[in-house]
Amino acid sequence: MDLNLNGKVALVAGGARGCGLAIARELAAEGVRVVLTGRQAAMVDEAVRAITEAGGEARGVVAEMDDEAGSNRMVEAARSAFGEIDILVFNPPAPTLESGFDNIGLADYDDSHRKFTMALVYLLRAVVPAMKEKRWGRVINVSSIVKTPHLHIPMYHQNTRVGSVAITKTLSYEFASYGITANSIAPGAFHSALADDYLNKHGIGEDAIAMGTPMKRAGRPDEMAGLVAFLCSDRASYISGETIRVDGGASVSLF
């Protein structure tokens, strides 16, 4: 299937490892010129190297996305390298996985709001004007299983990051006439560096994740990347404002 993405420009904010890197690689394989970002220079350089060695075009930027200056630096780097951005993939940094309402401080909520809500706002303000002028754009917000809040484990990042999903939904409505689509991805358990770090920290075996999913396994990053590439294509030009679960059927609600 030709996704007709050749020559498009994508900013994958948080694309240096795990699912973010898989998305960057998938888009690059479709001919998209990719700028990926991360917080560690060595990781960013290795990600860019992997894409370019596979024949793709990629640049890397080391920056924090939870302040406006860092977000603007990412966008300007993409413009300098390839021109205006057609595709924005927002894959925010790993949260501090503190849980329990009594254990979460007010500063944690402020931090979560910056990382998962305001960071998206900063990037959108920088890229949407050019998308409107081109009358074409794609926004992908990589969130979490936000339709089912963590009631039994109230981790603050899960119960505050829904703001980014609401913003994405609003964007899809307000700018639909400009040919801009905006969708959120709600991933379940995936094999990634973040997941491995969490499992190792808490002494949880992979079998525990497998038992919690109907498929008895965690997802592979490329399985999310394929969906993102499709949503960025003209084949998905009538899909917008959705929050799409990618969890192997683990969610029990109908929609």
BAFI-880514 format. One line per 4 residues: their letters; for each residue x, y, z of N, C-alpha, C. Coordinates in steps of 0.001 Angstrom, whole numbers, padded with zeros to 6 digits. Each point is the difference from the previous one (the first is absolute). Example, Ala and Ser with C-alpha at 12.3 -4.5 7.8 and 13.67 -1.06 7.14 Angstrom:
AS = 013190:-005690:007800:-000890:001190:000000:000900:001200:000000 ~ -000350:001050:-000720:000820:001190:000060:-000770:001090:000730
This chain:
MDLN = 000835:-001193:000000:-000835:001193:000000:000875:001250:000000 ~ -000183:000840:-000994:000741:001251:-000075:-000710:001042:000857 ~ 000653:000442:001049:-000596:000969:000906:000162:001433:-000491 ~ 000734:000196:-001088:000154:001322:-000612:000557:001025:000989
LNGK = 001001:-000437:000758:000616:000880:000995:001390:000476:-000429 ~ 000456:-000440:-001134:001347:000344:-000435:000184:001518:-000102 ~ 001046:000497:000660:000302:001429:-000039:-000626:000820:001106 ~ -000922:-000599:000769:-000571:000716:001140:001063:000195:001084
VALV = -000239:000957:000868:000918:000297:001102:-000694:-000305:001317 ~ 000654:-000787:000842:-000578:-000366:001291:000915:000397:001139 ~ -000593:000510:001045:000694:000193:001273:-000533:-001049:000959 ~ 000876:-000910:000419:-000372:-001021:000981:000615:000424:001331
AGGA = -000796:000678:000804:000462:000504:001292:-000017:-001155:000993 ~ 001183:-000440:000398:000130:-001186:000827:000206:-001225:-000870 ~ 000876:000114:-000998:000181:-001085:-000961:001345:-000679:000062 ~ 000690:000100:001135:001358:-000532:000074:000066:-001461:000434
RGCG = -001097:-000530:000543:000036:-001404:000408:-001419:-000558:000077 ~ -000072:-001300:000179:-001285:-000659:000210:-000986:000209:-001132 ~ -001251:000211:000357:-001055:000164:-000997:000198:001266:-000825 ~ 000537:001053:000601:000262:001224:-000748:000994:-000224:-001118
LAIA = 001052:-000756:000289:000992:-000316:-001030:-000607:-000885:-001079 ~ -000819:-000959:000398:-000659:-000861:-000985:-000874:000823:-000939 ~ -000684:000994:000530:-000823:000883:-000829:000870:000790:-000969 ~ 001106:000552:000506:000907:000771:-000853:000552:-000869:-001124
RELA = 000357:-001227:000322:000537:-000903:-001011:-001051:-000362:-001046 ~ -001206:-000238:000453:-001083:-000363:-000920:-000299:001143:-000963 ~ -000075:001216:000523:-000262:001150:-000859:001144:000208:-000991 ~ 001230:-000143:000483:001157:000161:-000891:-000013:-001047:-001109
AEGV = -000425:-001213:000323:-000080:-001062:-001009:-001035:000321:-001074 ~ -000987:000861:000351:-001014:000424:-000962:000425:001247:-000773 ~ 001237:000434:000200:000510:001148:-000731:-000176:001329:000698 ~ -000432:-000045:001255:-000165:001235:000780:001365:000452:000503
RVVL = 000246:001287:-000077:001230:000569:000572:-000284:000311:001465 ~ 000755:-000652:000873:-000325:-000035:001429:001002:000787:000836 ~ -000532:000795:000897:000807:000590:001069:-000512:-000599:001304 ~ 000889:-000693:000712:-000394:-000621:001258:000714:000683:001154
TGRQ = -000622:-000035:001152:000562:000694:001150:000117:-000945:001191 ~ 000872:000380:000912:000191:-000738:001242:000797:000843:000968 ~ 000168:-000535:001201:000698:000764:001036:001446:-000418:000186 ~ 000398:-001102:-000623:001367:-000492:000136:000666:-000035:-001368
AAMV = 001119:000722:-000121:000655:000161:-001299:000407:-001332:-000611 ~ 000551:-000893:000801:000465:-001279:-000531:-001160:-000805:-000584 ~ -001144:000045:000678:-001166:-000736:-000457:-000556:000607:-001293 ~ -000017:001318:-000067:-000471:000685:-001201:000905:-000324:-001186
DEAV = 001305:000057:000210:000951:-000285:-001076:-000148:-001427:-000507 ~ -000182:-000934:000911:-000142:-001403:-000397:-001291:-000214:-000785 ~ -001068:000670:000407:-001277:-000117:-000713:000120:000538:-001423 ~ 000627:001149:-000150:000197:000581:-001330:000858:-000920:-000857
RAIT = 001046:-000559:000602:000883:-000904:-000730:-000767:-001227:-000507 ~ -000852:-000548:000839:-000759:-001185:-000396:-000901:000290:-001194 ~ -000617:001177:-000002:-000905:000354:-001108:000773:000273:-001282 ~ 001074:000750:000098:000765:000342:-001204:000684:-001226:-000591
EAGG = 000462:-000908:000834:000632:-001218:-000509:-001011:-000886:-000727 ~ -001275:000155:000344:-001056:-000753:-000675:-000483:000708:-001263 ~ 000609:001141:-000314:-000348:000711:-001222:-000959:001161:000178 ~ -000359:000322:001242:-000914:001094:000242:000708:001324:000216
EARG = -000789:001064:000017:000526:001340:000292:-000427:000383:001410 ~ 000969:000362:000832:-000330:000337:001385:001011:000974:000573 ~ -000486:000805:000912:000830:000891:000789:-000426:-000166:001461 ~ 000874:000366:000911:-000310:-000123:001413:000172:001307:000741
VVAE = -000809:000189:001027:000081:001190:000835:-000055:-000426:001464 ~ 000931:000499:000780:-000018:-000246:001440:-000699:001183:000659 ~ -001152:-000249:000594:-000768:001087:000614:-001074:-000557:000912 ~ -000391:000805:000970:-001156:-000299:000844:-001230:000580:-000685
MDDE = -001101:-000735:000028:-001198:000489:-000655:-000996:000643:000954 ~ 000303:000012:001322:-000978:000523:000943:000198:001475:000315 ~ 000768:000698:-000838:000035:001455:000084:-000039:000546:-001417 ~ -000486:001192:-000145:-000242:000562:-001327:001284:000173:-000791
AGSN = 001080:000368:000676:001265:000198:-000702:000490:-001303:-000610 ~ -000094:-001091:000757:000428:-001286:-000521:-000851:-000451:-001171 ~ -001306:000196:000100:-000901:-000380:-001086:000293:000814:-001263 ~ 000225:001296:000169:000311:000846:-001150:001325:-000401:-000646
RMVE = 000953:-000426:000834:001282:-000441:-000545:-000177:-001248:-000876 ~ -000865:-000910:000420:-000280:-001196:-000807:-000586:000388:-001353 ~ -000988:000872:000031:-000677:000396:-001230:000948:000738:-000938 ~ 000800:000892:000540:000935:000754:-000832:001046:-000915:-000621
AARS = 000431:-001025:000742:000969:-000959:-000542:-000600:-000751:-001180 ~ -001276:-000360:000111:-000673:-000700:-001096:-000138:000906:-001218 ~ -000372:001229:000234:-000143:000943:-001112:001325:000229:-000703 ~ 001056:000145:000783:001321:000243:-000584:000465:-001184:-000828
AFGE = -000330:-001196:000454:000466:-001203:-000689:-000838:-000327:-001229 ~ -001333:000072:000127:-000867:-000530:-001049:-001141:000913:-000436 ~ -000260:001082:000736:-001131:000864:-000323:-001124:-000140:001016 ~ -001161:000539:-000336:-001118:000001:000938:-000477:-001421:000310
IDIL = -000507:-000181:001204:-000384:-001315:000493:-001403:-000369:-000478 ~ -000116:-001196:-000569:-001293:-000527:-000430:-000623:-000906:001050 ~ 000850:-000703:000743:-000451:-001025:000950:000637:000265:001357 ~ -000818:000087:001021:000498:000104:001369:-000403:-001249:000766
VFNP = 000992:-000704:000519:-000249:-001130:000892:000469:000418:001389 ~ -000923:000029:000934:000295:000420:001374:000075:-001238:000873 ~ 001222:-000353:000393:000242:-001175:000838:000746:000475:001247 ~ -000728:000414:001032:000623:000668:001141:000940:-000901:000779
PAPT = 000874:000600:000811:001013:-000768:000731:-000611:-000902:001061 ~ 000805:-000950:000408:-000452:-000951:001013:-000318:000713:001300 ~ -001135:-000321:000610:-000369:000626:001272:000704:-000659:001177 ~ 000000:000676:001126:000402:-000629:001251:-001187:-000828:000471
LESG = 000220:-001283:000132:-001134:-000892:000230:-000347:-000123:001480 ~ -000240:001129:000636:-000474:000009:001383:-001502:-000231:-000009 ~ -000494:-000772:000941:-001423:-000290:000018:-000570:000156:001404 ~ -001320:000101:000058:-000690:000184:001275:-000227:001473:000274
FDNI = -001233:000393:000177:-000330:001420:000151:000767:000647:001151 ~ 000159:-000708:001112:000694:000558:001159:001493:000175:-000231 ~ 000538:-000669:-001015:001436:000061:-000262:000375:001050:-001033 ~ -000994:000620:-000602:000253:000911:-001110:-000085:001445:000470
GLAD = 001074:000743:-000213:000033:001391:000428:-000554:000934:-001060 ~ -000272:001226:000394:-000526:000984:-000941:000991:000283:-001123 ~ 001288:-000045:000322:001010:000234:-001034:-000048:-001083:-001071 ~ -000379:-001216:000399:-000115:-001087:-000969:-001103:000295:-001020
YDDS = -001111:000540:000482:-001090:000339:-000908:000409:001131:-000943 ~ 000727:000981:000522:000483:001093:-000856:000941:-000541:-001075 ~ 000890:-000903:000403:000950:-000595:-000931:-000731:-000788:-001085 ~ -001005:-000763:000415:-000774:-000788:-000946:-000737:000897:-000997
HRKF = -000568:001090:000483:-000722:000925:-000872:000943:000597:-001045 ~ 001209:000353:000405:000969:000552:-000956:000394:-001032:-001046 ~ 000285:-001216:000442:000526:-001021:-000908:-001038:-000540:-000970 ~ -001225:-000172:000466:-000985:-000714:-000795:-001088:000893:-000607
TMAL = -000078:001240:000457:-001008:000899:-000558:000645:001223:-000632 ~ 000717:000777:000782:000573:001228:-000522:001049:-000255:-001070 ~ 000743:-001097:000125:001000:-000318:-001027:-000661:-000166:-001361 ~ -001168:-000626:-000018:-000734:-000141:-001256:-000481:001355:-000493
VYLL = -000490:000833:000899:-000476:001333:-000386:001131:000810:-000639 ~ 001188:-000019:000609:001135:000747:-000547:000295:-000438:-001436 ~ 000027:-001299:-000224:000327:-000511:-001334:-001097:000331:-001008 ~ -001231:-000140:000418:-001106:000294:-000908:000000:001463:-000430
RAVV = 000241:000891:000932:000025:001427:-000328:001089:000305:-001022 ~ 001067:-000807:000009:001115:000242:-000912:-000213:-000619:-001382 ~ -000767:-001089:-000086:-000091:-000708:-001283:-001341:000169:-000714 ~ -001065:000273:000713:-001320:000043:-000630:-000137:001131:-001033
PAMK = 000559:001197:000227:-000163:001049:-001016:000464:-000434:-001392 ~ 001137:-000681:-000092:000487:-000456:-001306:-000897:-001091:-000572 ~ -000527:-000879:000856:-000929:-001032:-000462:-001260:000645:-000576 ~ -000485:001040:000654:-001183:000692:-000502:000274:000633:-001365
EKRW = 001179:000571:-000148:000346:000636:-001269:000106:-001032:-001120 ~ 000550:-001169:000315:000117:-001069:-000995:-001330:-000710:-000240 ~ -000896:000156:000976:-001270:-000715:-000005:000210:-001516:000014 ~ 000951:-000395:000810:000301:-001423:000219:000855:-000111:001259
GRVI = -000354:-000919:000853:000801:-000228:001197:-000480:-001221:000749 ~ 000904:-000589:000769:-000323:-001161:000816:000584:000204:001396 ~ -000836:-000234:001006:000435:000069:001394:-000318:-001337:000651 ~ 001004:-000615:000575:-000165:-001266:000709:000476:000202:001435
NVSS = -000899:-000192:000932:000312:000124:001425:000099:-001405:000593 ~ 001205:-000400:000386:000181:-001316:000617:-000279:000148:001496 ~ -001130:-000505:000427:-000413:000157:001387:000094:-001338:000725 ~ -001068:-000423:000628:-000011:-001261:000740:-001435:-000497:000028
IVKT = -000263:-001026:000788:-001361:-000529:000075:-000845:000985:000793 ~ -000249:001129:-000636:-000631:001116:000696:-001503:-000160:000147 ~ -000616:-000877:-000796:-001438:-000177:000126:-000364:-000756:001276 ~ 000996:-000654:000598:-000207:-000724:001240:001016:000501:001018
PHLH = -000321:001010:000804:000956:000539:000972:000505:-001085:000959 ~ 001186:000201:000504:000584:-000962:000929:-000655:000164:001378 ~ -001165:-000574:000127:-000733:000142:001250:000650:-000781:001133 ~ 000523:-001168:-000322:000614:-000828:001035:001437:000413:000291
IPMY = 000661:000630:-000975:001351:000532:000201:-000012:001434:-000520 ~ -000394:000952:000828:-000189:001376:-000504:001318:000727:-000253 ~ 000668:-000355:-001090:001229:000682:-000372:-000365:001348:-000602 ~ 000603:001046:000494:-000434:001345:-000353:000133:000294:-001485
HQNT = 000998:-000572:-000658:000160:000308:-001419:-001142:-000583:-000818 ~ -000555:-001128:000405:-001129:-000573:-000721:-001243:000864:000178 ~ -000191:000497:001188:-001242:000711:000297:000070:001490:-000271 ~ 001124:000482:-000524:000085:001404:-000421:000269:000134:-001493
RVGS = 000610:-001003:-000612:000387:000134:-001406:-001195:-000072:-000940 ~ -001176:-000294:000536:-001193:000021:-000852:-000215:001377:-000617 ~ 000614:001032:000599:-000111:001336:-000576:000528:000046:-001424 ~ 001075:-000739:-000292:000561:-000005:-001350:-000953:-000653:-000986
VAIT = -000758:-000985:000472:-000981:-000656:-000871:-001137:000965:-000320 ~ -000435:000757:000995:-001061:000986:-000222:000459:001086:-000973 ~ 001238:000444:000145:000539:001010:-000912:000047:-000540:-001423 ~ 000434:-001238:-000145:000074:-000621:-001318:-001380:-000091:-000632
KTLS = -000986:-000363:000807:-001375:-000079:-000500:-000488:001372:-000457 ~ 000249:001022:000802:-000406:001358:-000357:000673:000451:-001289 ~ 001283:-000303:-000125:000752:000365:-001201:-000629:-000634:-001241 ~ -000390:-001270:000125:-000576:-000709:-001146:-001274:000670:-000488
YEFA = -000737:000601:000902:-001255:000670:-000344:000256:001389:-000573 ~ 000866:000735:000668:000195:001403:-000370:000687:000165:-001350 ~ 000924:-000923:-000324:000800:000176:-001212:-000282:-001048:-001072 ~ -001134:-000689:000109:-000341:-001026:-000978:-000111:000566:-001410
SYGI = -000505:001208:-000133:-000199:000583:-001331:001315:000342:-000682 ~ 001103:-000045:000733:001321:000274:-000576:000713:-001284:-000422 ~ -000685:-001130:000055:000640:-001252:-000374:000925:-000546:001058 ~ -000190:000444:001239:000824:-000467:001116:-000779:-001054:000775
TANS = 000600:-001151:000215:-000595:-001005:000865:000818:-000108:001278 ~ -000656:-000375:001080:000669:-000120:001297:-000602:-001184:000741 ~ 000848:-000928:000391:-000446:-001206:000686:000935:-000332:001153 ~ -000545:-000687:000993:000796:-000472:001126:000123:-001517:-000073
IAPG = 001157:-000488:000423:000247:-001430:000120:000005:-000339:001481 ~ -000725:-001069:000351:-000067:-000438:001401:000638:-001384:000110 ~ 001321:-000059:000169:000669:-001297:000031:-000167:-000713:001336 ~ -000042:-001295:-000085:000015:-000832:001198:001430:-000403:000312
AFHS = 000199:-001256:000376:001333:-000493:000351:000828:-000212:-001262 ~ 001161:000648:-000057:000896:-000125:-001142:001406:-000308:000475 ~ 000721:-000759:-000814:001428:-000185:000233:000700:001297:-000380 ~ 000626:000646:000963:000745:001222:-000269:000997:000205:001124
ALAD = 000901:000950:-000198:000983:000281:001040:-000673:000457:001285 ~ -001052:000820:-000122:-000726:000474:001181:-000628:-001163:000747 ~ -000653:-000891:-000752:-000654:-001138:000638:001018:-000893:000699 ~ 001132:-000234:-000657:001039:-000836:000604:000538:000635:001280
DYLN = 000196:001325:-000037:000477:000696:001198:-000976:-000174:001160 ~ -001289:000137:-000313:-001026:-000117:001034:-000049:-001417:000563 ~ 000032:-000993:-000871:-000060:-001389:000441:001197:-000351:000881 ~ 001172:000442:-000435:001205:-000295:000775:-000014:000690:001358
KHGI = -000481:001250:000008:-000023:000764:001255:-000899:-000653:001029 ~ -001122:-000554:-000443:-000984:-000559:000915:000034:-001523:000075 ~ 000987:-000596:-000658:000141:-001444:000069:-001160:-000763:-000605 ~ -000579:000547:-001055:-001152:-000630:-000650:000484:-000759:-001227
GEDA = -000403:-001234:-000142:000383:-000808:-001143:-000911:000257:-001191 ~ 000499:-000286:-001207:-000799:000205:-001206:-001242:-000874:-000009 ~ 000052:-001127:000729:-001158:-000881:000025:-001207:000681:000637 ~ 000256:000962:000911:-001106:000726:000635:-000733:000850:-001025
IAMG = 000741:000624:-000914:-000633:000783:-001065:-000756:-000924:-000942 ~ 000626:-001109:-000340:-000637:-000934:-000928:-001330:-000504:000539 ~ -000065:-000272:001277:-001235:-000511:000588:-001106:001048:000013 ~ 000376:001280:-000083:-000988:001070:000035:-000549:000380:-001360
TPMK = 000435:-000674:-001068:-000481:000313:-001340:-000565:-001256:-000654 ~ -001081:000144:-000748:-000577:-001165:-000669:000973:-000710:-000933 ~ 000932:000754:-000587:000966:-000593:-000918:001180:-000644:000713 ~ 000043:000173:001329:001048:-000596:000825:001403:000470:-000402
RAGR = 000065:001254:-000385:001297:000597:-000323:-000129:001507:-000004 ~ 001115:000667:000090:000021:001454:-000159:000124:000339:-001481 ~ -000349:001230:-000335:000100:000430:-001388:001430:000306:-000393 ~ 000244:-000020:-001296:001300:000388:-000535:-000082:001442:-000494
PDEM = 001054:000793:000184:-000041:001386:-000462:-000397:000162:-001461 ~ 000410:-000938:-000862:-000355:000131:-001411:-001498:-000146:-000227 ~ -000702:-000661:000933:-001445:-000151:-000149:-000723:001317:000249 ~ 000560:000844:000838:-000553:001343:000155:000419:000892:-001168
AGLV = 001230:-000158:-000435:000533:000844:-001063:-000791:-000153:-001292 ~ -000435:-001213:-000307:-000775:-000212:-001211:-001312:000764:000015 ~ -000653:000033:001171:-001247:000753:000128:000252:001488:-000182 ~ 001058:000509:000603:000297:001429:-000109:000255:000383:-001454
AFLC = 000777:-000802:-000708:000280:000295:-001406:-001300:000041:-000808 ~ -000891:-000940:000257:-001284:-000010:-000720:-000807:001258:000315 ~ -000069:000388:001278:-000765:001190:000377:000572:001269:-000614 ~ 001296:-000022:-000305:000628:001169:-000621:-000273:000078:-001497
SDRA = -000476:-001068:-000581:-000158:-000065:-001451:-001349:000562:-000452 ~ -000112:000188:-001321:-001273:000431:-000570:-001045:-001100:000076 ~ 000447:-001239:000179:-000950:-001103:000164:-000861:000190:001252 ~ 000510:000757:000948:-000714:000216:001261:-000498:001429:000127
SYIS = -000235:000648:-001116:-000336:001426:000034:-001378:000298:000584 ~ -000837:-001036:000207:-001314:000208:000612:-000044:-000544:001428 ~ 001145:-000353:000523:000103:-000455:001394:000616:001129:000803 ~ -000776:000595:000878:000502:001119:000790:-000791:000124:001293
GETI = 000666:000476:001033:-000652:000179:001291:-000153:-001284:000789 ~ 000668:-001064:-000444:-000149:-001294:000653:001096:-000254:001031 ~ -000342:-000817:000982:000996:-000554:000914:-000022:-001504:-000230 ~ 001068:-000495:-000597:000038:-001377:-000472:000848:-000850:000934
RVDG = -000605:-000986:000584:000739:-000912:000867:000860:-000950:-000833 ~ 001193:-000233:000496:000887:-001016:-000565:000476:-000823:001191 ~ -000821:-000947:000418:000270:-000704:001252:-000233:-001506:-000072 ~ -000090:-000519:-001237:-000201:-001438:-000128:-001329:-000493:000519
GASV = -000986:000890:000074:-001327:-000403:000465:-000155:-000008:001508 ~ 000951:000645:000722:-000047:-000062:001470:-001128:000812:000611 ~ -000395:001108:-000658:-001076:000826:000558:-001329:-000716:-000090 ~ -000826:000180:001013:-001255:-000751:000057:-001211:000832:-000426
SLF = 000150:001320:-000128:-001145:000826:-000376:-000231:-000077:-001510 ~ -001215:000326:-000438:-000347:-000101:-001399:000672:001080:-000844 ~ 000127:001209:000533:000626:001096:-000755:000565:001017:000959
